[in-house]
Amino acid sequence: MEDVSNIDFSQVIETSQDTLRLSLNGEKTVLKFRGDTPDFLVGLQQYTYAEIIPIMRSDEWSKELEI
């Protein structure tokens, strides 16, 4: 999130800072894009859908629901 000002929302699926999904501590976000990697994301960690799902289900991103 420290680089959120570098996001070109015309090149990713998210439409604005308000639509970003954040980690529970608010320090990380995940951006989705189709096709070639946008220039501002080159050199950053990338995951496939199958790789990111377990991460997004981890304690860093999701709270366990109490019933």
CHARMM-style PDB file with segment names, atoms N, HN, CA, C and O in Angstrom:
ATOM      1  N   MET     1       0.813  -1.196   0.000  1.00  0.00      PROA
ATOM      2  CA  MET     1       0.000   0.000   0.000  1.00  0.00      PROA
ATOM      3  C   MET     1       0.857   1.261   0.000  1.00  0.00      PROA
ATOM      4  O   MET     1       0.365   2.343  -0.319  1.00  0.00      PROA
ATOM      5  N   GLU     2       2.115   1.132   0.350  1.00  0.00      PROA
ATOM      6  HN  GLU     2       2.514   0.252   0.609  1.00  0.00      PROA
ATOM      7  CA  GLU     2       2.970   2.322   0.345  1.00  0.00      PROA
ATOM      8  C   GLU     2       3.159   2.878  -1.067  1.00  0.00      PROA
ATOM      9  O   GLU     2       3.530   4.041  -1.226  1.00  0.00      PROA
ATOM     10  N   ASP     3       2.906   2.057  -2.095  1.00  0.00      PROA
ATOM     11  HN  ASP     3       2.605   1.113  -1.966  1.00  0.00      PROA
ATOM     12  CA  ASP     3       3.065   2.488  -3.480  1.00  0.00      PROA
ATOM     13  C   ASP     3       1.720   2.685  -4.188  1.00  0.00      PROA
ATOM     14  O   ASP     3       1.668   2.708  -5.418  1.00  0.00      PROA
ATOM     15  N   VAL     4       0.652   2.824  -3.434  1.00  0.00      PROA
ATOM     16  HN  VAL     4       0.694   2.806  -2.435  1.00  0.00      PROA
ATOM     17  CA  VAL     4      -0.687   2.908  -4.030  1.00  0.00      PROA
ATOM     18  C   VAL     4      -0.797   4.080  -5.004  1.00  0.00      PROA
ATOM     19  O   VAL     4      -1.581   4.015  -5.951  1.00  0.00      PROA
ATOM     20  N   SER     5      -0.051   5.117  -4.799  1.00  0.00      PROA
ATOM     21  HN  SER     5       0.586   5.170  -4.030  1.00  0.00      PROA
ATOM     22  CA  SER     5      -0.119   6.268  -5.712  1.00  0.00      PROA
ATOM     23  C   SER     5       0.441   5.935  -7.093  1.00  0.00      PROA
ATOM     24  O   SER     5       0.199   6.677  -8.045  1.00  0.00      PROA
ATOM     25  N   ASN     6       1.183   4.836  -7.221  1.00  0.00      PROA
ATOM     26  HN  ASN     6       1.380   4.234  -6.448  1.00  0.00      PROA
ATOM     27  CA  ASN     6       1.748   4.415  -8.504  1.00  0.00      PROA
ATOM     28  C   ASN     6       0.783   3.586  -9.351  1.00  0.00      PROA
ATOM     29  O   ASN     6       1.070   3.298 -10.513  1.00  0.00      PROA
ATOM     30  N   ILE     7      -0.348   3.203  -8.780  1.00  0.00      PROA
ATOM     31  HN  ILE     7      -0.581   3.436  -7.836  1.00  0.00      PROA
ATOM     32  CA  ILE     7      -1.283   2.335  -9.506  1.00  0.00      PROA
ATOM     33  C   ILE     7      -1.972   3.113 -10.618  1.00  0.00      PROA
ATOM     34  O   ILE     7      -2.552   4.175 -10.390  1.00  0.00      PROA
ATOM     35  N   ASP     8      -1.897   2.563 -11.818  1.00  0.00      PROA
ATOM     36  HN  ASP     8      -1.426   1.700 -12.002  1.00  0.00      PROA
ATOM     37  CA  ASP     8      -2.643   3.102 -12.957  1.00  0.00      PROA
ATOM     38  C   ASP     8      -3.909   2.253 -13.069  1.00  0.00      PROA
ATOM     39  O   ASP     8      -3.884   1.161 -13.636  1.00  0.00      PROA
ATOM     40  N   PHE     9      -5.001   2.756 -12.530  1.00  0.00      PROA
ATOM     41  HN  PHE     9      -5.021   3.644 -12.069  1.00  0.00      PROA
ATOM     42  CA  PHE     9      -6.236   1.974 -12.464  1.00  0.00      PROA
ATOM     43  C   PHE     9      -6.834   1.678 -13.841  1.00  0.00      PROA
ATOM     44  O   PHE     9      -7.742   0.854 -13.948  1.00  0.00      PROA
ATOM     45  N   SER    10      -6.347   2.326 -14.882  1.00  0.00      PROA
ATOM     46  HN  SER    10      -5.610   2.996 -14.795  1.00  0.00      PROA
ATOM     47  CA  SER    10      -6.825   2.004 -16.223  1.00  0.00      PROA
ATOM     48  C   SER    10      -6.207   0.705 -16.734  1.00  0.00      PROA
ATOM     49  O   SER    10      -6.642   0.187 -17.763  1.00  0.00      PROA
ATOM     50  N   GLN    11      -5.197   0.164 -16.034  1.00  0.00      PROA
ATOM     51  HN  GLN    11      -4.844   0.584 -15.198  1.00  0.00      PROA
ATOM     52  CA  GLN    11      -4.508  -1.047 -16.476  1.00  0.00      PROA
ATOM     53  C   GLN    11      -4.801  -2.268 -15.610  1.00  0.00      PROA
ATOM     54  O   GLN    11      -4.265  -3.347 -15.862  1.00  0.00      PROA
ATOM     55  N   VAL    12      -5.647  -2.107 -14.594  1.00  0.00      PROA
ATOM     56  HN  VAL    12      -6.082  -1.230 -14.389  1.00  0.00      PROA
ATOM     57  CA  VAL    12      -5.977  -3.221 -13.702  1.00  0.00      PROA
ATOM     58  C   VAL    12      -7.493  -3.348 -13.584  1.00  0.00      PROA
ATOM     59  O   VAL    12      -8.232  -2.460 -14.011  1.00  0.00      PROA
ATOM     60  N   ILE    13      -7.948  -4.446 -13.008  1.00  0.00      PROA
ATOM     61  HN  ILE    13      -7.348  -5.167 -12.661  1.00  0.00      PROA
ATOM     62  CA  ILE    13      -9.378  -4.710 -12.863  1.00  0.00      PROA
ATOM     63  C   ILE    13     -10.012  -3.780 -11.827  1.00  0.00      PROA
ATOM     64  O   ILE    13     -11.148  -3.342 -12.008  1.00  0.00      PROA
ATOM     65  N   GLU    14      -9.305  -3.479 -10.766  1.00  0.00      PROA
ATOM     66  HN  GLU    14      -8.382  -3.835 -10.619  1.00  0.00      PROA
ATOM     67  CA  GLU    14      -9.818  -2.591  -9.738  1.00  0.00      PROA
ATOM     68  C   GLU    14     -10.001  -1.197 -10.335  1.00  0.00      PROA
ATOM     69  O   GLU    14      -9.257  -0.807 -11.234  1.00  0.00      PROA
ATOM     70  N   THR    15     -10.976  -0.452  -9.846  1.00  0.00      PROA
ATOM     71  HN  THR    15     -11.581  -0.769  -9.115  1.00  0.00      PROA
ATOM     72  CA  THR    15     -11.297   0.828 -10.467  1.00  0.00      PROA
ATOM     73  C   THR    15     -10.780   2.048  -9.702  1.00  0.00      PROA
ATOM     74  O   THR    15     -10.677   3.138 -10.265  1.00  0.00      PROA
ATOM     75  N   SER    16     -10.458   1.865  -8.425  1.00  0.00      PROA
ATOM     76  HN  SER    16     -10.542   0.980  -7.967  1.00  0.00      PROA
ATOM     77  CA  SER    16      -9.963   2.979  -7.621  1.00  0.00      PROA
ATOM     78  C   SER    16      -9.369   2.431  -6.326  1.00  0.00      PROA
ATOM     79  O   SER    16      -9.472   1.238  -6.040  1.00  0.00      PROA
ATOM     80  N   GLN    17      -8.759   3.303  -5.559  1.00  0.00      PROA
ATOM     81  HN  GLN    17      -8.676   4.272  -5.792  1.00  0.00      PROA
ATOM     82  CA  GLN    17      -8.212   2.888  -4.264  1.00  0.00      PROA
ATOM     83  C   GLN    17      -9.323   2.344  -3.370  1.00  0.00      PROA
ATOM     84  O   GLN    17      -9.074   1.479  -2.531  1.00  0.00      PROA
ATOM     85  N   ASP    18     -10.535   2.841  -3.541  1.00  0.00      PROA
ATOM     86  HN  ASP    18     -10.737   3.544  -4.223  1.00  0.00      PROA
ATOM     87  CA  ASP    18     -11.670   2.403  -2.724  1.00  0.00      PROA
ATOM     88  C   ASP    18     -12.092   0.966  -3.006  1.00  0.00      PROA
ATOM     89  O   ASP    18     -12.774   0.360  -2.179  1.00  0.00      PROA
ATOM     90  N   THR    19     -11.705   0.405  -4.153  1.00  0.00      PROA
ATOM     91  HN  THR    19     -11.151   0.897  -4.824  1.00  0.00      PROA
ATOM     92  CA  THR    19     -12.120  -0.957  -4.491  1.00  0.00      PROA
ATOM     93  C   THR    19     -11.027  -1.991  -4.228  1.00  0.00      PROA
ATOM     94  O   THR    19     -11.199  -3.166  -4.552  1.00  0.00      PROA
ATOM     95  N   LEU    20      -9.913  -1.569  -3.647  1.00  0.00      PROA
ATOM     96  HN  LEU    20      -9.773  -0.614  -3.384  1.00  0.00      PROA
ATOM     97  CA  LEU    20      -8.820  -2.498  -3.353  1.00  0.00      PROA
ATOM     98  C   LEU    20      -9.159  -3.376  -2.163  1.00  0.00      PROA
ATOM     99  O   LEU    20      -9.720  -2.903  -1.175  1.00  0.00      PROA
ATOM    100  N   ARG    21      -8.822  -4.644  -2.257  1.00  0.00      PROA
ATOM    101  HN  ARG    21      -8.367  -5.028  -3.060  1.00  0.00      PROA
ATOM    102  CA  ARG    21      -8.926  -5.527  -1.103  1.00  0.00      PROA
ATOM    103  C   ARG    21      -7.609  -5.422  -0.349  1.00  0.00      PROA
ATOM    104  O   ARG    21      -6.535  -5.577  -0.932  1.00  0.00      PROA
ATOM    105  N   LEU    22      -7.699  -5.159   0.944  1.00  0.00      PROA
ATOM    106  HN  LEU    22      -8.571  -5.034   1.417  1.00  0.00      PROA
ATOM    107  CA  LEU    22      -6.511  -4.978   1.774  1.00  0.00      PROA
ATOM    108  C   LEU    22      -6.328  -6.147   2.722  1.00  0.00      PROA
ATOM    109  O   LEU    22      -7.291  -6.805   3.116  1.00  0.00      PROA
ATOM    110  N   SER    23      -5.063  -6.399   3.085  1.00  0.00      PROA
ATOM    111  HN  SER    23      -4.281  -5.865   2.764  1.00  0.00      PROA
ATOM    112  CA  SER    23      -4.776  -7.359   4.151  1.00  0.00      PROA
ATOM    113  C   SER    23      -5.387  -6.802   5.429  1.00  0.00      PROA
ATOM    114  O   SER    23      -5.699  -5.613   5.500  1.00  0.00      PROA
ATOM    115  N   LEU    24      -5.561  -7.647   6.434  1.00  0.00      PROA
ATOM    116  HN  LEU    24      -5.308  -8.612   6.377  1.00  0.00      PROA
ATOM    117  CA  LEU    24      -6.204  -7.200   7.668  1.00  0.00      PROA
ATOM    118  C   LEU    24      -5.472  -6.048   8.336  1.00  0.00      PROA
ATOM    119  O   LEU    24      -6.102  -5.210   8.982  1.00  0.00      PROA
ATOM    120  N   ASN    25      -4.148  -5.992   8.192  1.00  0.00      PROA
ATOM    121  HN  ASN    25      -3.637  -6.672   7.667  1.00  0.00      PROA
ATOM    122  CA  ASN    25      -3.396  -4.895   8.800  1.00  0.00      PROA
ATOM    123  C   ASN    25      -3.347  -3.662   7.893  1.00  0.00      PROA
ATOM    124  O   ASN    25      -2.775  -2.640   8.271  1.00  0.00      PROA
ATOM    125  N   GLY    26      -3.943  -3.753   6.700  1.00  0.00      PROA
ATOM    126  HN  GLY    26      -4.407  -4.583   6.394  1.00  0.00      PROA
ATOM    127  CA  GLY    26      -4.019  -2.628   5.779  1.00  0.00      PROA
ATOM    128  C   GLY    26      -2.735  -2.296   5.046  1.00  0.00      PROA
ATOM    129  O   GLY    26      -2.652  -1.262   4.383  1.00  0.00      PROA
ATOM    130  N   GLU    27      -1.731  -3.156   5.153  1.00  0.00      PROA
ATOM    131  HN  GLU    27      -1.799  -3.996   5.691  1.00  0.00      PROA
ATOM    132  CA  GLU    27      -0.434  -2.872   4.544  1.00  0.00      PROA
ATOM    133  C   GLU    27      -0.252  -3.429   3.135  1.00  0.00      PROA
ATOM    134  O   GLU    27       0.646  -2.998   2.412  1.00  0.00      PROA
ATOM    135  N   LYS    28      -1.097  -4.387   2.739  1.00  0.00      PROA
ATOM    136  HN  LYS    28      -1.826  -4.737   3.326  1.00  0.00      PROA
ATOM    137  CA  LYS    28      -0.925  -5.038   1.434  1.00  0.00      PROA
ATOM    138  C   LYS    28      -2.236  -5.029   0.664  1.00  0.00      PROA
ATOM    139  O   LYS    28      -3.321  -4.982   1.245  1.00  0.00      PROA
ATOM    140  N   THR    29      -2.112  -5.076  -0.650  1.00  0.00      PROA
ATOM    141  HN  THR    29      -1.231  -5.114  -1.122  1.00  0.00      PROA
ATOM    142  CA  THR    29      -3.261  -5.232  -1.526  1.00  0.00      PROA
ATOM    143  C   THR    29      -2.885  -6.172  -2.666  1.00  0.00      PROA
ATOM    144  O   THR    29      -1.707  -6.450  -2.892  1.00  0.00      PROA
ATOM    145  N   VAL    30      -3.876  -6.646  -3.365  1.00  0.00      PROA
ATOM    146  HN  VAL    30      -4.832  -6.420  -3.181  1.00  0.00      PROA
ATOM    147  CA  VAL    30      -3.677  -7.511  -4.519  1.00  0.00      PROA
ATOM    148  C   VAL    30      -4.329  -6.826  -5.712  1.00  0.00      PROA
ATOM    149  O   VAL    30      -5.468  -6.367  -5.624  1.00  0.00      PROA
ATOM    150  N   LEU    31      -3.616  -6.757  -6.813  1.00  0.00      PROA
ATOM    151  HN  LEU    31      -2.691  -7.130  -6.885  1.00  0.00      PROA
ATOM    152  CA  LEU    31      -4.151  -6.181  -8.042  1.00  0.00      PROA
ATOM    153  C   LEU    31      -4.328  -7.275  -9.077  1.00  0.00      PROA
ATOM    154  O   LEU    31      -3.495  -8.173  -9.195  1.00  0.00      PROA
ATOM    155  N   LYS    32      -5.418  -7.193  -9.826  1.00  0.00      PROA
ATOM    156  HN  LYS    32      -6.095  -6.463  -9.730  1.00  0.00      PROA
ATOM    157  CA  LYS    32      -5.685  -8.154 -10.894  1.00  0.00      PROA
ATOM    158  C   LYS    32      -5.583  -7.436 -12.227  1.00  0.00      PROA
ATOM    159  O   LYS    32      -5.992  -6.283 -12.361  1.00  0.00      PROA
ATOM    160  N   PHE    33      -5.031  -8.136 -13.210  1.00  0.00      PROA
ATOM    161  HN  PHE    33      -4.699  -9.073 -13.101  1.00  0.00      PROA
ATOM    162  CA  PHE    33      -4.944  -7.581 -14.555  1.00  0.00      PROA
ATOM    163  C   PHE    33      -5.054  -8.711 -15.561  1.00  0.00      PROA
ATOM    164  O   PHE    33      -4.840  -9.880 -15.238  1.00  0.00      PROA
ATOM    165  N   ARG    34      -5.390  -8.341 -16.780  1.00  0.00      PROA
ATOM    166  HN  ARG    34      -5.564  -7.391 -17.042  1.00  0.00      PROA
ATOM    167  CA  ARG    34      -5.463  -9.318 -17.878  1.00  0.00      PROA
ATOM    168  C   ARG    34      -4.387  -8.972 -18.901  1.00  0.00      PROA
ATOM    169  O   ARG    34      -4.096  -7.800 -19.136  1.00  0.00      PROA
ATOM    170  N   GLY    35      -3.807  -9.993 -19.499  1.00  0.00      PROA
ATOM    171  HN  GLY    35      -4.044 -10.945 -19.308  1.00  0.00      PROA
ATOM    172  CA  GLY    35      -2.820  -9.756 -20.550  1.00  0.00      PROA
ATOM    173  C   GLY    35      -1.437  -9.476 -19.996  1.00  0.00      PROA
ATOM    174  O   GLY    35      -1.028 -10.043 -18.983  1.00  0.00      PROA
ATOM    175  N   ASP    36      -0.727  -8.595 -20.677  1.00  0.00      PROA
ATOM    176  HN  ASP    36      -1.059  -8.135 -21.500  1.00  0.00      PROA
ATOM    177  CA  ASP    36       0.642  -8.277 -20.303  1.00  0.00      PROA
ATOM    178  C   ASP    36       0.695  -7.557 -18.960  1.00  0.00      PROA
ATOM    179  O   ASP    36      -0.229  -6.834 -18.585  1.00  0.00      PROA
ATOM    180  N   THR    37       1.793  -7.770 -18.248  1.00  0.00      PROA
ATOM    181  HN  THR    37       2.543  -8.357 -18.552  1.00  0.00      PROA
ATOM    182  CA  THR    37       1.994  -7.112 -16.962  1.00  0.00      PROA
ATOM    183  C   THR    37       2.148  -5.609 -17.161  1.00  0.00      PROA
ATOM    184  O   THR    37       3.006  -5.171 -17.928  1.00  0.00      PROA
ATOM    185  N   PRO    38       1.318  -4.808 -16.471  1.00  0.00      PROA
ATOM    186  CA  PRO    38       1.484  -3.355 -16.557  1.00  0.00      PROA
ATOM    187  C   PRO    38       2.882  -2.947 -16.087  1.00  0.00      PROA
ATOM    188  O   PRO    38       3.438  -3.553 -15.171  1.00  0.00      PROA
ATOM    189  N   ASP    39       3.440  -1.920 -16.720  1.00  0.00      PROA
ATOM    190  HN  ASP    39       2.988  -1.428 -17.465  1.00  0.00      PROA
ATOM    191  CA  ASP    39       4.798  -1.472 -16.410  1.00  0.00      PROA
ATOM    192  C   ASP    39       5.006  -1.219 -14.923  1.00  0.00      PROA
ATOM    193  O   ASP    39       6.063  -1.552 -14.386  1.00  0.00      PROA
ATOM    194  N   PHE    40       4.017  -0.636 -14.246  1.00  0.00      PROA
ATOM    195  HN  PHE    40       3.159  -0.365 -14.682  1.00  0.00      PROA
ATOM    196  CA  PHE    40       4.195  -0.292 -12.839  1.00  0.00      PROA
ATOM    197  C   PHE    40       4.206  -1.520 -11.921  1.00  0.00      PROA
ATOM    198  O   PHE    40       4.505  -1.402 -10.733  1.00  0.00      PROA
ATOM    199  N   LEU    41       3.882  -2.700 -12.470  1.00  0.00      PROA
ATOM    200  HN  LEU    41       3.639  -2.796 -13.436  1.00  0.00      PROA
ATOM    201  CA  LEU    41       3.922  -3.942 -11.687  1.00  0.00      PROA
ATOM    202  C   LEU    41       5.131  -4.819 -12.006  1.00  0.00      PROA
ATOM    203  O   LEU    41       5.363  -5.817 -11.323  1.00  0.00      PROA
ATOM    204  N   VAL    42       5.891  -4.467 -13.017  1.00  0.00      PROA
ATOM    205  HN  VAL    42       5.703  -3.657 -13.571  1.00  0.00      PROA
ATOM    206  CA  VAL    42       7.065  -5.260 -13.387  1.00  0.00      PROA
ATOM    207  C   VAL    42       8.027  -5.296 -12.208  1.00  0.00      PROA
ATOM    208  O   VAL    42       8.337  -4.266 -11.610  1.00  0.00      PROA
ATOM    209  N   GLY    43       8.493  -6.492 -11.885  1.00  0.00      PROA
ATOM    210  HN  GLY    43       8.241  -7.329 -12.371  1.00  0.00      PROA
ATOM    211  CA  GLY    43       9.430  -6.667 -10.782  1.00  0.00      PROA
ATOM    212  C   GLY    43       8.773  -6.956  -9.447  1.00  0.00      PROA
ATOM    213  O   GLY    43       9.459  -7.286  -8.479  1.00  0.00      PROA
ATOM    214  N   LEU    44       7.438  -6.836  -9.377  1.00  0.00      PROA
ATOM    215  HN  LEU    44       6.881  -6.567 -10.163  1.00  0.00      PROA
ATOM    216  CA  LEU    44       6.729  -7.159  -8.144  1.00  0.00      PROA
ATOM    217  C   LEU    44       6.258  -8.605  -8.191  1.00  0.00      PROA
ATOM    218  O   LEU    44       6.120  -9.184  -9.269  1.00  0.00      PROA
ATOM    219  N   GLN    45       6.014  -9.183  -7.032  1.00  0.00      PROA
ATOM    220  HN  GLN    45       6.126  -8.714  -6.157  1.00  0.00      PROA
ATOM    221  CA  GLN    45       5.564 -10.575  -6.936  1.00  0.00      PROA
ATOM    222  C   GLN    45       4.249 -10.749  -7.683  1.00  0.00      PROA
ATOM    223  O   GLN    45       3.336  -9.935  -7.543  1.00  0.00      PROA
ATOM    224  N   GLN    46       4.153 -11.819  -8.481  1.00  0.00      PROA
ATOM    225  HN  GLN    46       4.894 -12.481  -8.595  1.00  0.00      PROA
ATOM    226  CA  GLN    46       2.922 -12.143  -9.177  1.00  0.00      PROA
ATOM    227  C   GLN    46       2.527 -13.575  -8.856  1.00  0.00      PROA
ATOM    228  O   GLN    46       3.380 -14.438  -8.650  1.00  0.00      PROA
ATOM    229  N   TYR    47       1.227 -13.814  -8.817  1.00  0.00      PROA
ATOM    230  HN  TYR    47       0.534 -13.113  -8.984  1.00  0.00      PROA
ATOM    231  CA  TYR    47       0.677 -15.127  -8.504  1.00  0.00      PROA
ATOM    232  C   TYR    47      -0.391 -15.476  -9.528  1.00  0.00      PROA
ATOM    233  O   TYR    47      -1.041 -14.593 -10.088  1.00  0.00      PROA
ATOM    234  N   THR    48      -0.565 -16.758  -9.766  1.00  0.00      PROA
ATOM    235  HN  THR    48      -0.037 -17.475  -9.311  1.00  0.00      PROA
ATOM    236  CA  THR    48      -1.707 -17.222 -10.541  1.00  0.00      PROA
ATOM    237  C   THR    48      -2.916 -17.235  -9.606  1.00  0.00      PROA
ATOM    238  O   THR    48      -2.774 -17.088  -8.392  1.00  0.00      PROA
ATOM    239  N   TYR    49      -4.082 -17.408 -10.173  1.00  0.00      PROA
ATOM    240  HN  TYR    49      -4.197 -17.528 -11.159  1.00  0.00      PROA
ATOM    241  CA  TYR    49      -5.301 -17.510  -9.357  1.00  0.00      PROA
ATOM    242  C   TYR    49      -5.173 -18.652  -8.351  1.00  0.00      PROA
ATOM    243  O   TYR    49      -5.488 -18.481  -7.173  1.00  0.00      PROA
ATOM    244  N   ALA    50      -4.714 -19.813  -8.810  1.00  0.00      PROA
ATOM    245  HN  ALA    50      -4.458 -19.953  -9.766  1.00  0.00      PROA
ATOM    246  CA  ALA    50      -4.576 -20.972  -7.926  1.00  0.00      PROA
ATOM    247  C   ALA    50      -3.584 -20.709  -6.792  1.00  0.00      PROA
ATOM    248  O   ALA    50      -3.759 -21.221  -5.686  1.00  0.00      PROA
ATOM    249  N   GLU    51      -2.565 -19.929  -7.055  1.00  0.00      PROA
ATOM    250  HN  GLU    51      -2.423 -19.513  -7.953  1.00  0.00      PROA
ATOM    251  CA  GLU    51      -1.566 -19.624  -6.023  1.00  0.00      PROA
ATOM    252  C   GLU    51      -2.067 -18.593  -5.017  1.00  0.00      PROA
ATOM    253  O   GLU    51      -1.721 -18.667  -3.838  1.00  0.00      PROA
ATOM    254  N   ILE    52      -2.877 -17.633  -5.462  1.00  0.00      PROA
ATOM    255  HN  ILE    52      -3.158 -17.572  -6.420  1.00  0.00      PROA
ATOM    256  CA  ILE    52      -3.282 -16.552  -4.570  1.00  0.00      PROA
ATOM    257  C   ILE    52      -4.434 -16.949  -3.643  1.00  0.00      PROA
ATOM    258  O   ILE    52      -4.557 -16.389  -2.554  1.00  0.00      PROA
ATOM    259  N   ILE    53      -5.265 -17.884  -4.041  1.00  0.00      PROA
ATOM    260  HN  ILE    53      -5.166 -18.339  -4.926  1.00  0.00      PROA
ATOM    261  CA  ILE    53      -6.422 -18.259  -3.223  1.00  0.00      PROA
ATOM    262  C   ILE    53      -6.021 -18.696  -1.814  1.00  0.00      PROA
ATOM    263  O   ILE    53      -6.599 -18.186  -0.854  1.00  0.00      PROA
ATOM    264  N   PRO    54      -5.063 -19.614  -1.636  1.00  0.00      PROA
ATOM    265  CA  PRO    54      -4.687 -19.990  -0.264  1.00  0.00      PROA
ATOM    266  C   PRO    54      -4.112 -18.808   0.531  1.00  0.00      PROA
ATOM    267  O   PRO    54      -4.302 -18.717   1.744  1.00  0.00      PROA
ATOM    268  N   ILE    55      -3.420 -17.920  -0.156  1.00  0.00      PROA
ATOM    269  HN  ILE    55      -3.266 -17.994  -1.142  1.00  0.00      PROA
ATOM    270  CA  ILE    55      -2.867 -16.744   0.523  1.00  0.00      PROA
ATOM    271  C   ILE    55      -4.003 -15.857   1.023  1.00  0.00      PROA
ATOM    272  O   ILE    55      -3.977 -15.389   2.161  1.00  0.00      PROA
ATOM    273  N   MET    56      -4.995 -15.627   0.173  1.00  0.00      PROA
ATOM    274  HN  MET    56      -5.016 -16.007  -0.752  1.00  0.00      PROA
ATOM    275  CA  MET    56      -6.120 -14.770   0.547  1.00  0.00      PROA
ATOM    276  C   MET    56      -6.980 -15.393   1.650  1.00  0.00      PROA
ATOM    277  O   MET    56      -7.713 -14.686   2.343  1.00  0.00      PROA
ATOM    278  N   ARG    57      -6.890 -16.694   1.808  1.00  0.00      PROA
ATOM    279  HN  ARG    57      -6.295 -17.268   1.246  1.00  0.00      PROA
ATOM    280  CA  ARG    57      -7.641 -17.382   2.874  1.00  0.00      PROA
ATOM    281  C   ARG    57      -6.837 -17.479   4.168  1.00  0.00      PROA
ATOM    282  O   ARG    57      -7.334 -17.998   5.168  1.00  0.00      PROA
ATOM    283  N   SER    58      -5.605 -16.985   4.157  1.00  0.00      PROA
ATOM    284  HN  SER    58      -5.201 -16.564   3.345  1.00  0.00      PROA
ATOM    285  CA  SER    58      -4.748 -17.073   5.341  1.00  0.00      PROA
ATOM    286  C   SER    58      -5.168 -16.045   6.393  1.00  0.00      PROA
ATOM    287  O   SER    58      -5.962 -15.145   6.120  1.00  0.00      PROA
ATOM    288  N   ASP    59      -4.622 -16.197   7.594  1.00  0.00      PROA
ATOM    289  HN  ASP    59      -3.977 -16.928   7.816  1.00  0.00      PROA
ATOM    290  CA  ASP    59      -4.927 -15.285   8.701  1.00  0.00      PROA
ATOM    291  C   ASP    59      -4.518 -13.843   8.405  1.00  0.00      PROA
ATOM    292  O   ASP    59      -5.039 -12.911   9.016  1.00  0.00      PROA
ATOM    293  N   GLU    60      -3.596 -13.661   7.480  1.00  0.00      PROA
ATOM    294  HN  GLU    60      -3.172 -14.418   6.983  1.00  0.00      PROA
ATOM    295  CA  GLU    60      -3.159 -12.308   7.133  1.00  0.00      PROA
ATOM    296  C   GLU    60      -4.245 -11.546   6.366  1.00  0.00      PROA
ATOM    297  O   GLU    60      -4.285 -10.316   6.394  1.00  0.00      PROA
ATOM    298  N   TRP    61      -5.123 -12.286   5.682  1.00  0.00      PROA
ATOM    299  HN  TRP    61      -5.091 -13.285   5.659  1.00  0.00      PROA
ATOM    300  CA  TRP    61      -6.117 -11.664   4.815  1.00  0.00      PROA
ATOM    301  C   TRP    61      -7.551 -11.898   5.256  1.00  0.00      PROA
ATOM    302  O   TRP    61      -8.425 -11.102   4.915  1.00  0.00      PROA
ATOM    303  N   SER    62      -7.821 -12.949   5.992  1.00  0.00      PROA
ATOM    304  HN  SER    62      -7.111 -13.596   6.268  1.00  0.00      PROA
ATOM    305  CA  SER    62      -9.206 -13.309   6.326  1.00  0.00      PROA
ATOM    306  C   SER    62      -9.353 -13.599   7.814  1.00  0.00      PROA
ATOM    307  O   SER    62      -8.512 -14.260   8.424  1.00  0.00      PROA
ATOM    308  N   LYS    63     -10.428 -13.095   8.375  1.00  0.00      PROA
ATOM    309  HN  LYS    63     -11.111 -12.559   7.880  1.00  0.00      PROA
ATOM    310  CA  LYS    63     -10.752 -13.404   9.762  1.00  0.00      PROA
ATOM    311  C   LYS    63     -11.549 -14.696   9.807  1.00  0.00      PROA
ATOM    312  O   LYS    63     -12.366 -14.963   8.926  1.00  0.00      PROA
ATOM    313  N   GLU    64     -11.308 -15.492  10.832  1.00  0.00      PROA
ATOM    314  HN  GLU    64     -10.644 -15.275  11.548  1.00  0.00      PROA
ATOM    315  CA  GLU    64     -12.090 -16.699  11.012  1.00  0.00      PROA
ATOM    316  C   GLU    64     -13.431 -16.301  11.567  1.00  0.00      PROA
ATOM    317  O   GLU    64     -13.516 -15.552  12.540  1.00  0.00      PROA
ATOM    318  N   LEU    65     -14.482 -16.801  10.946  1.00  0.00      PROA
ATOM    319  HN  LEU    65     -14.413 -17.409  10.155  1.00  0.00      PROA
ATOM    320  CA  LEU    65     -15.823 -16.470  11.396  1.00  0.00      PROA
ATOM    321  C   LEU    65     -16.159 -17.231  12.669  1.00  0.00      PROA
ATOM    322  O   LEU    65     -15.953 -18.442  12.753  1.00  0.00      PROA
ATOM    323  N   GLU    66     -16.674 -16.519  13.650  1.00  0.00      PROA
ATOM    324  HN  GLU    66     -16.842 -15.536  13.582  1.00  0.00      PROA
ATOM    325  CA  GLU    66     -17.107 -17.154  14.894  1.00  0.00      PROA
ATOM    326  C   GLU    66     -18.611 -17.352  14.814  1.00  0.00      PROA
ATOM    327  O   GLU    66     -19.368 -16.428  14.516  1.00  0.00      PROA
ATOM    328  N   ILE    67     -19.021 -18.584  15.089  1.00  0.00      PROA
ATOM    329  HN  ILE    67     -18.406 -19.335  15.331  1.00  0.00      PROA
ATOM    330  CA  ILE    67     -20.469 -18.895  15.015  1.00  0.00      PROA
ATOM    331  C   ILE    67     -21.003 -19.114  16.396  1.00  0.00      PROA
ATOM    332  OT1 ILE    67     -22.192 -19.386  16.562  1.00  0.00      PROA
TER     333      ILE     67
END
